[in-house]
Amino acid sequence: MRIDILTLFPEMCERVYSESIIGRSIAKGLLEIKSHNIRDFAANKHHNVDDTPYGGGMGMLMMAQPIYDCYMHVCEETGAKPYLIYMSPQGKVLTQEKVKELAKMDNIAILCGHYEGVDERVIEAIVDEEISIGDYVLTGGELPALVLSDSVARMLPGVLANDEAMEKESHYSGLLEYPQYTKPAVWNDMPVPDVLLSGHHANIEKWRNEQSVKRTKERRPDLLKK
């Protein structure tokens, strides 16, 4: 899979996705992530990519042309038009089901807005979908783009050492994950549940399923309704 990130801060993105599991996956050739600096496609000598909004208002707005030219450059590199996602607080909130859907694609591109957002015309012209990572506002789209990239990348075959472990995680099956424990068996007078020390795999699995349902009911009852 290839992920292209269109941003004003490529170094910020590169520092994150070059580390840990995602960085190792890139090194192994399981995944390709590239950052593209929108400012490189500015049509003026000062490389300005923003201007004041028509009709007045606070802040600056990213101009359509540099974003469009950056996206067309990505299309030329890939030889096709990748599925373009704009990280926006107005988009649908990211879910694990959406992550699974995106992980099946060969190439996605992610547009990171900044300032007061981007010219609506470029959204209408090239954006396939707007996605939000939550009902709050950040200073830019880079952190949401990295969240989306990470969540999609870890779904790809071979990225995680154990695919079965991924299927047990919170939200994968619609439930929150059961509580987990490691050594020592007693810490601060708090023991690990006896069933986990029993070696009885059927009972352990039953306990884990029960705990997942219980935890979901207590913390995210909205998931059970779904």
C-alpha positions as a Markdown table, in Angstrom:
| # | Residue | x | y | z |
|---|---|---|---|---|
| 1 | Met | 0.0 | 0.0 | 0.0 |
| 2 | Arg | 1.1 | 3.6 | -0.6 |
| 3 | Ile | 0.0 | 6.6 | 1.4 |
| 4 | Asp | 0.7 | 10.1 | 0.2 |
| 5 | Ile | 0.4 | 13.0 | 2.7 |
| 6 | Leu | -0.1 | 16.5 | 1.3 |
| 7 | Thr | 1.1 | 19.0 | 3.9 |
| 8 | Leu | 2.9 | 22.2 | 4.8 |
| 9 | Phe | 5.0 | 20.3 | 7.3 |
| 10 | Pro | 6.4 | 17.2 | 5.7 |
| 11 | Glu | 9.3 | 16.8 | 8.2 |
| 12 | Met | 6.7 | 16.7 | 11.1 |
| 13 | Cys | 5.0 | 13.7 | 9.4 |
| 14 | Glu | 8.3 | 12.0 | 8.4 |
| 15 | Arg | 9.6 | 12.0 | 12.0 |
| 16 | Val | 6.6 | 10.1 | 13.2 |
| 17 | Tyr | 6.1 | 7.5 | 10.5 |
| 18 | Ser | 9.8 | 6.6 | 10.3 |
| 19 | Glu | 9.6 | 5.2 | 13.9 |
| 20 | Ser | 8.4 | 2.0 | 15.6 |
| 21 | Ile | 6.3 | -0.6 | 13.8 |
| 22 | Ile | 5.3 | 1.6 | 10.9 |
| 23 | Gly | 9.0 | 2.6 | 10.3 |
| 24 | Arg | 10.0 | -1.1 | 10.3 |
| 25 | Ser | 7.2 | -1.9 | 7.9 |
| 26 | Ile | 8.4 | 0.8 | 5.5 |
| 27 | Ala | 11.9 | -0.5 | 5.7 |
| 28 | Lys | 10.7 | -4.1 | 4.9 |
| 29 | Gly | 8.8 | -2.8 | 1.9 |
| 30 | Leu | 5.3 | -3.7 | 3.3 |
| 31 | Leu | 4.2 | -0.1 | 3.1 |
| 32 | Glu | 5.2 | 3.1 | 1.4 |
| 33 | Ile | 4.4 | 6.6 | 2.9 |
| 34 | Lys | 5.5 | 9.8 | 1.2 |
| 35 | Ser | 5.1 | 13.4 | 2.3 |
| 36 | His | 4.7 | 16.2 | -0.2 |
| 37 | Asn | 5.2 | 19.8 | 0.6 |
| 38 | Ile | 2.3 | 21.9 | -0.7 |
| 39 | Arg | 4.5 | 25.0 | -0.5 |
| 40 | Asp | 6.7 | 23.6 | -3.3 |
| 41 | Phe | 3.8 | 24.2 | -5.7 |
| 42 | Ala | 3.1 | 27.8 | -4.8 |
| 43 | Ala | 3.0 | 30.0 | -7.9 |
| 44 | Asn | 4.8 | 33.0 | -6.4 |
| 45 | Lys | 8.4 | 33.7 | -5.4 |
| 46 | His | 7.6 | 33.9 | -1.7 |
| 47 | His | 6.0 | 30.5 | -1.8 |
| 48 | Asn | 2.8 | 31.8 | -0.2 |
| 49 | Val | 0.0 | 29.2 | 0.0 |
| 50 | Asp | -2.6 | 31.2 | 1.8 |
| 51 | Asp | -4.6 | 34.4 | 1.5 |
| 52 | Thr | -7.5 | 36.3 | 3.2 |
| 53 | Pro | -11.0 | 34.8 | 2.8 |
| 54 | Tyr | -13.5 | 36.5 | 0.6 |
| 55 | Gly | -16.3 | 38.1 | 2.6 |
| 56 | Gly | -13.9 | 38.9 | 5.5 |
| 57 | Gly | -13.3 | 37.0 | 8.6 |
| 58 | Met | -10.4 | 36.0 | 10.8 |
| 59 | Gly | -7.3 | 34.1 | 9.7 |
| 60 | Met | -6.0 | 32.9 | 6.4 |
| 61 | Leu | -7.2 | 30.3 | 4.0 |
| 62 | Met | -5.1 | 27.9 | 2.0 |
| 63 | Met | -5.4 | 28.6 | -1.7 |
| 64 | Ala | -6.8 | 26.0 | -4.2 |
| 65 | Gln | -4.1 | 26.0 | -6.9 |
| 66 | Pro | -1.0 | 24.8 | -4.8 |
| 67 | Ile | -3.1 | 22.0 | -3.3 |
| 68 | Tyr | -4.4 | 21.0 | -6.7 |
| 69 | Asp | -1.0 | 21.1 | -8.3 |
| 70 | Cys | 0.5 | 19.0 | -5.4 |
| 71 | Tyr | -2.2 | 16.4 | -5.8 |
| 72 | Met | -1.7 | 16.2 | -9.6 |
| 73 | His | 2.0 | 15.7 | -8.9 |
| 74 | Val | 1.1 | 12.7 | -6.7 |
| 75 | Cys | -1.1 | 11.4 | -9.5 |
| 76 | Glu | 1.8 | 11.6 | -11.9 |
| 77 | Glu | 4.1 | 9.8 | -9.5 |
| 78 | Thr | 1.6 | 6.9 | -8.9 |
| 79 | Gly | 0.3 | 6.7 | -12.4 |
| 80 | Ala | -3.3 | 6.9 | -11.1 |
| 81 | Lys | -5.6 | 9.1 | -9.0 |
| 82 | Pro | -5.4 | 8.0 | -5.4 |
| 83 | Tyr | -8.4 | 8.2 | -3.1 |
| 84 | Leu | -8.0 | 11.6 | -1.6 |
| 85 | Ile | -9.1 | 12.2 | 2.0 |
| 86 | Tyr | -9.3 | 15.7 | 3.6 |
| 87 | Met | -8.8 | 15.7 | 7.4 |
| 88 | Ser | -11.5 | 18.0 | 8.6 |
| 89 | Pro | -13.6 | 18.5 | 11.7 |
| 90 | Gln | -16.6 | 18.6 | 9.4 |
| 91 | Gly | -15.9 | 15.0 | 8.2 |
| 92 | Lys | -17.4 | 11.8 | 9.4 |
| 93 | Val | -15.7 | 10.6 | 12.6 |
| 94 | Leu | -13.1 | 7.9 | 11.9 |
| 95 | Thr | -14.1 | 4.3 | 13.0 |
| 96 | Gln | -12.5 | 0.9 | 12.8 |
| 97 | Glu | -14.9 | -0.1 | 10.1 |
| 98 | Lys | -13.8 | 2.9 | 8.0 |
| 99 | Val | -10.1 | 1.9 | 8.7 |
| 100 | Lys | -10.8 | -1.7 | 7.4 |
| 101 | Glu | -12.4 | -0.2 | 4.3 |
| 102 | Leu | -9.4 | 2.1 | 3.6 |
| 103 | Ala | -6.9 | -0.7 | 4.3 |
| 104 | Lys | -8.2 | -2.6 | 1.2 |
| 105 | Met | -7.2 | 0.2 | -1.1 |
| 106 | Asp | -3.9 | 0.3 | -3.0 |
| 107 | Asn | -3.3 | 4.0 | -2.6 |
| 108 | Ile | -4.8 | 6.8 | -0.5 |
| 109 | Ala | -3.7 | 10.4 | -0.3 |
| 110 | Ile | -4.4 | 12.6 | 2.7 |
| 111 | Leu | -4.7 | 16.4 | 2.6 |
| 112 | Cys | -3.7 | 18.3 | 5.7 |
| 113 | Gly | -5.4 | 21.7 | 6.0 |
| 114 | His | -4.0 | 24.6 | 8.1 |
| 115 | Tyr | -4.9 | 28.1 | 9.2 |
| 116 | Glu | -8.7 | 28.5 | 8.7 |
| 117 | Gly | -8.9 | 25.6 | 6.3 |
| 118 | Val | -8.8 | 25.4 | 2.5 |
| 119 | Asp | -10.7 | 26.9 | -0.4 |
| 120 | Glu | -13.9 | 25.0 | -0.8 |
| 121 | Arg | -13.5 | 24.8 | -4.6 |
| 122 | Val | -10.5 | 22.4 | -4.3 |
| 123 | Ile | -12.5 | 20.2 | -2.0 |
| 124 | Glu | -15.2 | 20.0 | -4.6 |
| 125 | Ala | -12.7 | 19.4 | -7.4 |
| 126 | Ile | -10.5 | 16.6 | -6.0 |
| 127 | Val | -11.5 | 15.4 | -2.5 |
| 128 | Asp | -13.2 | 12.0 | -2.3 |
| 129 | Glu | -14.1 | 12.1 | 1.4 |
| 130 | Glu | -13.7 | 14.2 | 4.5 |
| 131 | Ile | -12.7 | 12.4 | 7.7 |
| 132 | Ser | -12.5 | 13.7 | 11.3 |
| 133 | Ile | -10.7 | 12.0 | 14.2 |
| 134 | Gly | -13.1 | 13.6 | 16.8 |
| 135 | Asp | -15.4 | 16.5 | 17.6 |
| 136 | Tyr | -12.7 | 19.0 | 18.4 |
| 137 | Val | -10.4 | 21.3 | 16.4 |
| 138 | Leu | -6.6 | 21.1 | 16.0 |
| 139 | Thr | -4.2 | 23.7 | 14.5 |
| 140 | Gly | -3.6 | 21.5 | 11.4 |
| 141 | Gly | -4.3 | 18.3 | 9.7 |
| 142 | Glu | -0.9 | 16.6 | 10.2 |
| 143 | Leu | -1.7 | 14.9 | 13.5 |
| 144 | Pro | -5.1 | 13.6 | 12.2 |
| 145 | Ala | -3.3 | 12.4 | 9.0 |
| 146 | Leu | -0.8 | 10.5 | 11.1 |
| 147 | Val | -3.5 | 8.9 | 13.2 |
| 148 | Leu | -5.3 | 7.8 | 10.0 |
| 149 | Ser | -2.1 | 6.5 | 8.4 |
| 150 | Asp | -1.1 | 4.5 | 11.5 |
| 151 | Ser | -4.6 | 3.0 | 12.0 |
| 152 | Val | -4.7 | 1.9 | 8.3 |
| 153 | Ala | -1.1 | 0.7 | 8.1 |
| 154 | Arg | -1.4 | -1.7 | 11.1 |
| 155 | Met | -4.2 | -3.5 | 9.3 |
| 156 | Leu | -2.0 | -4.5 | 6.4 |
| 157 | Pro | -0.8 | -8.1 | 6.2 |
| 158 | Gly | 2.6 | -8.6 | 7.8 |
| 159 | Val | 2.7 | -5.2 | 9.6 |
| 160 | Leu | 1.8 | -6.7 | 12.9 |
| 161 | Ala | 3.5 | -9.8 | 14.1 |
| 162 | Asn | 0.3 | -11.5 | 15.1 |
| 163 | Asp | -2.9 | -10.8 | 13.1 |
| 164 | Glu | -5.0 | -12.7 | 15.7 |
| 165 | Ala | -3.9 | -10.2 | 18.4 |
| 166 | Met | -5.2 | -7.3 | 16.2 |
| 167 | Glu | -8.6 | -9.0 | 16.0 |
| 168 | Lys | -8.8 | -9.0 | 19.9 |
| 169 | Glu | -8.2 | -5.2 | 20.1 |
| 170 | Ser | -10.7 | -2.6 | 21.1 |
| 171 | His | -13.2 | -1.7 | 18.4 |
| 172 | Tyr | -12.1 | -4.4 | 15.9 |
| 173 | Ser | -15.1 | -6.5 | 16.6 |
| 174 | Gly | -17.3 | -3.7 | 18.0 |
| 175 | Leu | -16.3 | -4.3 | 21.6 |
| 176 | Leu | -13.7 | -2.9 | 23.9 |
| 177 | Glu | -10.8 | -5.1 | 24.7 |
| 178 | Tyr | -10.7 | -7.1 | 28.0 |
| 179 | Pro | -8.3 | -6.1 | 30.8 |
| 180 | Gln | -4.8 | -7.5 | 30.6 |
| 181 | Tyr | -2.1 | -8.3 | 33.1 |
| 182 | Thr | 1.6 | -9.2 | 33.2 |
| 183 | Lys | 4.2 | -10.2 | 35.8 |
| 184 | Pro | 4.3 | -10.1 | 38.8 |
| 185 | Ala | 1.1 | -12.1 | 39.8 |
| 186 | Val | 0.6 | -9.7 | 42.8 |
| 187 | Trp | 1.4 | -6.0 | 42.6 |
| 188 | Asn | 0.6 | -3.6 | 45.4 |
| 189 | Asp | -1.6 | -6.3 | 47.0 |
| 190 | Met | -3.5 | -6.5 | 43.8 |
| 191 | Pro | -3.6 | -10.0 | 42.3 |
| 192 | Val | -4.1 | -11.1 | 38.8 |
| 193 | Pro | -7.5 | -12.8 | 38.3 |
| 194 | Asp | -7.2 | -16.5 | 39.2 |
| 195 | Val | -8.7 | -17.7 | 35.9 |
| 196 | Leu | -5.7 | -16.2 | 34.0 |
| 197 | Leu | -3.3 | -18.3 | 36.1 |
| 198 | Ser | -5.4 | -21.5 | 35.7 |
| 199 | Gly | -4.0 | -22.6 | 32.3 |
| 200 | His | -7.6 | -23.5 | 31.3 |
| 201 | His | -7.8 | -21.9 | 27.8 |
| 202 | Ala | -11.6 | -22.3 | 27.4 |
| 203 | Asn | -12.3 | -20.7 | 30.7 |
| 204 | Ile | -9.8 | -17.9 | 30.0 |
| 205 | Glu | -11.5 | -17.2 | 26.6 |
| 206 | Lys | -14.9 | -17.2 | 28.3 |
| 207 | Trp | -13.7 | -14.8 | 31.0 |
| 208 | Arg | -12.2 | -12.5 | 28.4 |
| 209 | Asn | -15.4 | -12.4 | 26.3 |
| 210 | Glu | -17.4 | -11.6 | 29.4 |
| 211 | Gln | -15.1 | -8.8 | 30.4 |
| 212 | Ser | -15.2 | -7.3 | 26.9 |
| 213 | Val | -19.0 | -7.1 | 27.0 |
| 214 | Lys | -18.9 | -5.8 | 30.6 |
| 215 | Arg | -16.3 | -3.1 | 29.9 |
| 216 | Thr | -18.1 | -2.0 | 26.7 |
| 217 | Lys | -21.4 | -1.8 | 28.6 |
| 218 | Glu | -19.8 | 0.3 | 31.4 |
| 219 | Arg | -17.6 | 2.6 | 29.2 |
| 220 | Arg | -19.1 | 2.7 | 25.7 |
| 221 | Pro | -22.8 | 1.5 | 25.8 |
| 222 | Asp | -23.3 | 3.2 | 22.4 |
| 223 | Leu | -21.1 | 0.4 | 20.8 |
| 224 | Leu | -23.4 | -2.3 | 22.1 |
| 225 | Lys | -26.4 | -0.5 | 20.6 |
| 226 | Lys | -24.7 | -0.7 | 17.2 |
